[in-house]
Amino acid sequence: MKCEACRKQEASVAFTHIVENQKQTLHLCPACIAARQAGSVDAAAPPSDAAAAGENPVEGSGRADAAAVARCPHCGMSYDEFRKGGRFGCPTCYEAFERQLDRLMKRIHGATVHRGKGLPPPRPQPQVTEDLTELRRQLAAAVAAEAYERAAEIRDRIRAYQRRSAAGTAG
């Protein structure tokens, strides 16, 4: 395959970059790659949408270059410095690099607005149909009849009732 920049030599490198959320791949020869890395602009660039707009298709849009050079008016930090360090220098940086952050957040999170998980659906509260005094009366009757297994069940129901009542008043 011929180099897409000079169309003279054989392409040996596939150069992929993303411009405006669009993936573009260029097949370039070693000489054109070296020229691109050295910063020179090749006049024999392939005709593409970016080239037609006066932009270098390998370098990406001029907006990305401007973003790298743009600085925060308050602390002077550049977007490249943020990318290297991962932290902004001041709160004004969020406004200065708002456009780049929108693209970054959309790429990372899929959206630019935080929605959160939201509130979980309310859990249904168990309906207590038994009255505590009635349970205590049944417990006394079971103990008097020496039905200790039944008394233990009733005791457990009383404790569960009391835990539910305490949890309901605490929250």
Protein Blocks (a to p, Z undefined) as FASTA:
>chain_A
ZZfklomaccfbdcdddeehiacdddddfklmmmmmnopacfkbccdfklmnopafknop
fklmmmmmpccfklopafklmmmnopafbfklmmmmmmmmmmmmmmmnopabdebjojad
dddddddfbdfklmmmmmmmmmmnopaklmmmmmmmmmmmmmmmmmmmmZZ
